[in-house]
Amino acid sequence: MKVQIDPGRCQGHGRCYDLAPGLFAEDGEGYGQVVGDGVVPPGEEPEARLAVANCPERAIDLVEEA
């Protein structure tokens, strides 16, 4: 599973990096960005789903890897 942020939809609310700091960080302007390559480590799936569910702009997507 990977997370990704659509920078066109992100409005910088910061919920992603508040809820899942191991997966997201803020850029220099306060917008969310994915940490590393976006792969969700084992055990952090609940945080990833929580970040997706709490993004008011629906800018975060989970991608299931085949």
C-alpha positions in Angstrom: 0.0 0.0 0.0 1.2 3.5 -0.8 -0.1 7.0 0.0 0.0 9.9 -2.4 -1.2 13.5 -2.2 -2.7 15.4 -5.1 -1.0 18.8 -4.7 -3.8 20.4 -6.8 -6.4 19.5 -4.2 -4.3 20.0 -1.0 -5.2 23.2 0.8 -2.7 22.9 3.7 -5.0 21.9 6.5 -2.2 19.8 8.0 -4.4 17.0 9.3 -2.4 14.4 7.4 0.9 15.1 9.1 -0.8 15.7 12.5 -2.5 12.3 12.3 0.2 10.3 10.6 3.6 12.0 11.0 5.5 8.9 10.0 3.8 9.1 6.5 3.4 12.8 5.9 5.3 16.0 6.5 4.7 19.6 5.7 6.5 21.5 3.0 7.9 25.0 3.4 4.4 26.5 2.9 2.5 24.2 5.2 1.1 21.9 2.6 1.2 18.1 3.1 3.8 16.0 1.4 4.4 12.2 1.4 7.5 11.1 3.4 9.9 9.0 1.3 8.4 6.9 -1.5 5.0 6.7 0.1 5.1 3.0 1.0 3.0 2.5 4.2 5.1 0.3 6.6 3.4 -2.7 8.2 1.3 -1.6 11.2 0.8 2.0 9.9 -2.2 1.2 7.7 -4.7 2.5 10.3 -2.9 5.9 10.4 -2.9 6.0 6.6 -6.6 5.4 6.5 -7.2 7.9 9.2 -5.4 10.6 7.3 -7.4 9.8 4.1 -10.7 9.9 6.0 -9.8 13.2 7.7 -8.6 15.2 4.7 -11.3 17.8 4.0 -10.2 18.2 0.4 -9.9 14.4 -0.3 -6.4 15.1 -1.6 -4.9 11.8 -0.2 -5.2 8.5 -2.0 -4.3 5.0 -1.0 -2.9 2.8 -3.8 -3.0 -0.9 -3.3 0.1 -2.5 -4.7 -0.3 -5.6 -6.8 
